[in-house]
Amino acid sequence: MERRDPRRARGRAAEDAAARFLVRQGYELEARNVWLCGAEIDLVARDGDVIVFVEVRSRSNRRFGTPAETVRARKIARIARAAHAYLALHGLTRAPARFDVVGVDMTSGAPICSLVRSAFESPF
């Protein structure tokens, strides 16, 4: 019998909410859950001609800060490596790109999304 991880289910719900939110903001979704270089990119989207790598962070309480505040240097480096690999794999190394974070607040039950554009720069 398969056991369900409630964190995984919450993460999936947060990604679904973030994807819907970004589409309402005018983004075009390209891919979800992309694994490259040992790291996952939650969402890859386009905002006009810009490729956007989106980290989705959800919280069911504020004990450790806002969702965007939980993206630390190690995670940034992993996402950036995967993003550079994604760009190379798709022949997009000259395309403008940025890193956004969508925070999904799940403290009140219904997810509330917030967007931080250009949340961090690539360390590479």
C-alpha contacts under 8 A as a table, 3 or more apart, distances in Angstrom:
res1	aa1	res2	aa2	distance
4	R	8	R	7.84
4	R	9	A	7.73
5	D	8	R	5.33
5	D	9	A	6.51
6	P	9	A	5.06
6	P	10	R	6.11
7	R	10	R	5.04
7	R	11	G	6.02
8	R	11	G	4.98
8	R	12	R	6.14
9	A	12	R	5.13
9	A	13	A	6.19
10	R	13	A	5.06
10	R	14	A	6.09
10	R	58	S	7.91
11	G	14	A	5.02
11	G	15	E	6.16
11	G	58	S	6.89
12	R	15	E	5.09
12	R	16	D	6.15
13	A	16	D	5.08
13	A	17	A	6.17
14	A	17	A	5.06
14	A	18	A	6.02
14	A	56	V	7.19
14	A	57	R	7.56
14	A	58	S	6.13
14	A	104	V	6.02
14	A	111	P	7.21
15	E	18	A	4.95
15	E	19	A	6.01
15	E	42	D	7.36
15	E	56	V	6.26
16	D	19	A	5.17
16	D	20	R	6.34
17	A	20	R	5.25
17	A	21	F	6.09
17	A	104	V	7.63
17	A	111	P	6.79
17	A	113	C	7.42
18	A	21	F	4.94
18	A	22	L	6.09
18	A	56	V	6.94
18	A	102	V	6.38
18	A	103	G	7.92
18	A	104	V	7.03
18	A	113	C	6.52
19	A	22	L	5.22
19	A	23	V	6.30
19	A	29	L	7.40
19	A	43	L	7.59
20	R	23	V	5.23
20	R	24	R	6.33
21	F	24	R	5.14
21	F	25	Q	6.34
21	F	113	C	6.87
22	L	25	Q	4.86
22	L	26	G	6.45
22	L	27	Y	5.38
22	L	28	E	7.75
23	V	26	G	5.11
23	V	27	Y	4.90
23	V	28	E	6.11
23	V	29	L	7.18
24	R	27	Y	7.31
26	G	47	D	6.95
27	Y	45	A	6.22
27	Y	46	R	5.52
27	Y	47	D	4.86
27	Y	48	G	7.43
28	E	45	A	5.37
28	E	46	R	5.07
28	E	47	D	6.65
29	L	32	R	7.98
29	L	43	L	7.34
29	L	44	V	6.21
29	L	45	A	4.27
29	L	46	R	6.46
30	E	43	L	7.63
30	E	44	V	5.37
30	E	45	A	4.95
30	E	46	R	7.04
31	A	34	V	6.82
31	A	43	L	5.83
31	A	44	V	5.04
31	A	45	A	6.90
32	R	41	I	7.28
32	R	42	D	5.59
32	R	43	L	4.55
32	R	44	V	6.31
33	N	40	E	5.98
33	N	41	I	5.58
33	N	42	D	4.62
33	N	43	L	6.19
34	V	40	E	5.42
34	V	41	I	5.07
34	V	42	D	6.57
34	V	43	L	7.40
34	V	44	V	7.97
35	W	38	G	6.49
35	W	39	A	5.52
35	W	40	E	4.45
35	W	41	I	6.45
35	W	82	A	7.31
36	L	39	A	5.56
36	L	40	E	6.53
36	L	82	A	4.98
36	L	85	A	6.76
36	L	86	Y	7.25
37	C	78	R	7.87
37	C	81	R	6.72
37	C	82	A	5.48
37	C	85	A	7.36
38	G	78	R	7.74
38	G	82	A	7.63
39	A	78	R	5.72
39	A	79	I	6.28
39	A	81	R	7.96
39	A	82	A	6.04
40	E	79	I	6.84
40	E	82	A	7.16
41	I	44	V	7.05
41	I	53	F	6.74
41	I	54	V	6.84
41	I	55	E	6.62
41	I	79	I	6.21
41	I	82	A	7.03
41	I	83	A	7.41
42	D	53	F	7.72
42	D	54	V	6.06
42	D	55	E	5.52
42	D	56	V	6.31
43	L	53	F	6.10
43	L	54	V	5.00
43	L	55	E	6.80
43	L	56	V	7.78
44	V	51	I	7.17
44	V	52	V	5.76
44	V	53	F	4.82
44	V	54	V	6.09
45	A	51	I	5.95
45	A	52	V	5.07
45	A	53	F	6.56
45	A	54	V	7.53
46	R	49	D	6.43
46	R	50	V	5.51
46	R	51	I	4.73
46	R	52	V	5.64
47	D	50	V	5.21
47	D	51	I	6.59
47	D	52	V	6.75
49	D	95	A	7.77
49	D	96	P	7.18
50	V	95	A	6.89
50	V	96	P	5.03
50	V	97	A	5.22
50	V	98	R	7.19
51	I	95	A	7.09
51	I	96	P	6.28
51	I	97	A	4.55
51	I	98	R	6.53
52	V	97	A	5.63
52	V	98	R	5.08
52	V	99	F	5.72
52	V	100	D	6.67
53	F	83	A	6.89
53	F	97	A	7.61
53	F	98	R	6.35
53	F	99	F	4.91
53	F	100	D	6.23
54	V	99	F	5.91
54	V	100	D	4.87
54	V	101	V	5.44
54	V	102	V	6.90
55	E	99	F	7.67
55	E	100	D	6.45
55	E	101	V	4.80
55	E	102	V	6.33
56	V	101	V	5.86
56	V	102	V	4.94
56	V	103	G	6.03
56	V	104	V	7.26
57	R	67	P	5.01
57	R	68	A	6.59
57	R	70	T	7.69
57	R	101	V	7.27
57	R	102	V	6.33
57	R	103	G	4.98
57	R	104	V	6.07
58	S	67	P	5.72
58	S	103	G	5.78
58	S	104	V	4.53
58	S	105	D	5.86
58	S	106	M	6.86
59	R	62	R	6.88
59	R	66	T	7.56
59	R	67	P	6.14
59	R	103	G	7.97
59	R	104	V	6.58
59	R	105	D	5.45
59	R	106	M	5.87
59	R	107	T	7.06
60	S	105	D	6.45
60	S	106	M	4.79
60	S	107	T	4.60
61	N	64	F	7.87
61	N	105	D	7.89
61	N	106	M	7.52
61	N	107	T	5.58
62	R	65	G	5.15
62	R	66	T	6.23
64	F	70	T	7.38
65	G	69	E	6.04
65	G	70	T	6.90
66	T	69	E	5.27
66	T	70	T	6.84
66	T	103	G	7.46
67	P	70	T	5.50
67	P	71	V	7.61
67	P	102	V	7.86
67	P	103	G	4.91
67	P	104	V	6.92
67	P	105	D	7.53
68	A	71	V	5.90
68	A	101	V	6.14
68	A	102	V	7.18
68	A	103	G	5.83
68	A	116	V	7.47
68	A	119	A	7.95
69	E	72	R	7.63
71	V	75	K	6.23
71	V	76	I	6.77
72	R	75	K	5.45
72	R	76	I	6.20
73	A	76	I	4.98
73	A	77	A	6.18
74	R	77	A	5.22
74	R	78	R	6.37
75	K	78	R	5.12
75	K	79	I	6.15
76	I	79	I	5.20
76	I	80	A	6.02
76	I	120	F	7.54
76	I	122	S	7.38
76	I	123	P	7.93
77	A	80	A	5.09
77	A	81	R	6.20
77	A	122	S	7.15
77	A	123	P	6.43
78	R	81	R	5.25
78	R	82	A	6.32
79	I	82	A	5.15
79	I	83	A	6.01
80	A	83	A	4.93
80	A	84	H	6.12
80	A	122	S	5.46
80	A	123	P	7.19
80	A	124	F	7.35
81	R	84	H	5.24
81	R	85	A	6.29
81	R	124	F	7.77
82	A	85	A	5.07
82	A	86	Y	6.12
83	A	86	Y	4.93
83	A	87	L	6.20
84	H	87	L	5.17
84	H	88	A	6.23
84	H	93	T	7.60
85	A	88	A	5.10
85	A	89	L	5.96
86	Y	89	L	5.08
86	Y	90	H	6.22
87	L	90	H	5.31
87	L	91	G	6.01
87	L	92	L	4.66
87	L	93	T	5.16
88	A	91	G	5.10
88	A	92	L	5.96
88	A	93	T	5.49
89	L	92	L	7.68
92	L	95	A	5.17
98	R	117	R	7.96
98	R	118	S	5.73
98	R	121	E	7.41
99	F	117	R	7.00
99	F	118	S	5.15
99	F	119	A	5.93
99	F	120	F	6.01
99	F	121	E	6.91
100	D	115	L	7.17
100	D	116	V	5.61
100	D	117	R	4.66
100	D	118	S	5.09
100	D	119	A	5.09
100	D	120	F	7.34
101	V	115	L	6.00
101	V	116	V	5.18
101	V	117	R	6.75
101	V	118	S	7.90
101	V	119	A	6.03
102	V	113	C	6.47
102	V	114	S	5.58
102	V	115	L	4.65
102	V	116	V	6.31
103	G	113	C	5.55
103	G	114	S	5.15
103	G	115	L	6.42
103	G	116	V	7.95
104	V	111	P	5.93
104	V	112	I	5.53
104	V	113	C	4.53
104	V	114	S	6.57
105	D	108	S	7.65
105	D	111	P	5.57
105	D	112	I	5.07
105	D	113	C	6.34
106	M	109	G	5.37
106	M	110	A	6.17
106	M	111	P	4.80
106	M	112	I	6.62
107	T	110	A	7.91
107	T	111	P	7.83
108	S	111	P	7.41
116	V	119	A	5.40
118	S	121	E	7.10
